Amino acid sequence: MPAAIVLVNTEIGAESQVMEELSKIKGVKEIHVVYGMFDLVVKAEAESHEALRELVINRIRRIPQVRGTTTMIIIESRKL
C-alpha cells in the first residue's frame, strides 16, 4: 500500500485546528505537531499512488489553514 510522509505548514496558531481536520480524512494514519521548519508531520496511506496523490492534493492541501506541504513518498519501511 503506497504511503507518504507529508510535512505541513499552517497559518500561525492553526496547528490544532488543522490537526482536527486531518484526523477526519480517511488515509491519514498519524499526525504529529513539531517544532522547526514545518508545523505538522502526517503519515498517509492509500490504495494506489493515484489515490495517495488525490488525498494530498484534494484533501490535505485544501484545508483552508494549510499554507503549504512537502510530500515524501515512502519506498521502504522497517518497524522496530
C-alpha positions as CSV (number, residue, x, y, z in Angstrom):
1,M,0.0,0.0,0.0
2,P,1.5,3.3,-1.0
3,A,2.4,5.7,1.8
4,A,3.9,9.1,2.3
5,I,5.1,11.5,4.9
6,V,3.6,14.9,4.4
7,L,5.2,17.9,6.0
8,V,2.6,20.7,6.6
9,N,2.9,24.4,7.2
10,T,-0.1,26.0,8.7
11,E,-1.3,29.6,9.4
12,I,0.2,30.8,12.7
13,G,-1.7,29.3,15.6
14,A,-3.8,27.0,13.4
15,E,-1.9,23.8,14.2
16,S,-4.6,22.3,16.4
17,Q,-7.5,23.2,14.0
18,V,-5.6,21.7,11.1
19,M,-4.8,18.6,13.1
20,E,-8.5,18.2,13.9
21,E,-9.4,18.4,10.2
22,L,-6.6,16.0,9.2
23,S,-7.9,13.4,11.7
24,K,-11.2,13.3,9.7
25,I,-9.5,12.3,6.5
26,K,-9.5,8.6,5.5
27,G,-6.0,7.5,4.9
28,V,-4.3,9.8,7.4
29,K,-2.7,7.4,9.8
30,E,-0.6,9.6,12.1
31,I,-0.4,13.3,12.8
32,H,2.4,15.0,14.9
33,V,2.8,18.6,15.9
34,V,6.5,19.5,15.6
35,Y,8.9,22.4,16.1
36,G,11.1,23.6,13.2
37,M,10.6,24.4,9.6
38,F,7.2,22.6,9.5
39,D,4.2,22.6,11.8
40,L,2.8,19.1,11.3
41,V,4.1,15.8,10.2
42,V,1.5,13.5,8.7
43,K,1.7,9.8,7.6
44,A,-0.8,9.0,4.9
45,E,-1.7,5.8,3.1
46,A,-3.9,4.9,0.2
47,E,-4.8,2.0,-2.1
48,S,-2.8,3.4,-5.0
49,H,-0.3,6.1,-5.9
50,E,-3.1,8.0,-7.7
51,A,-5.3,7.8,-4.6
52,L,-2.4,9.0,-2.5
53,R,-1.9,11.9,-4.9
54,E,-5.6,12.8,-4.6
55,L,-5.5,12.6,-0.8
56,V,-2.6,15.1,-0.6
57,I,-3.8,17.4,-3.4
58,N,-7.6,17.4,-2.9
59,R,-7.9,16.8,0.8
60,I,-4.9,17.9,2.8
61,R,-3.8,20.9,0.7
62,R,-7.4,22.2,0.5
63,I,-7.7,22.7,4.3
64,P,-8.0,26.5,4.5
65,Q,-5.3,27.0,7.1
66,V,-2.7,24.9,5.3
67,R,-0.2,27.2,3.7
68,G,1.9,24.5,2.0
69,T,3.1,20.9,2.0
70,T,6.1,18.9,1.2
71,T,5.4,15.2,0.4
72,M,7.9,12.4,0.6
73,I,6.7,9.0,-0.9
74,I,7.9,6.1,1.3
75,I,9.7,3.5,-0.7
76,E,10.8,1.2,2.1
77,S,9.9,0.8,5.8
78,R,11.0,-1.2,8.8
79,K,9.1,-1.5,12.1
80,L,11.3,-1.7,15.1
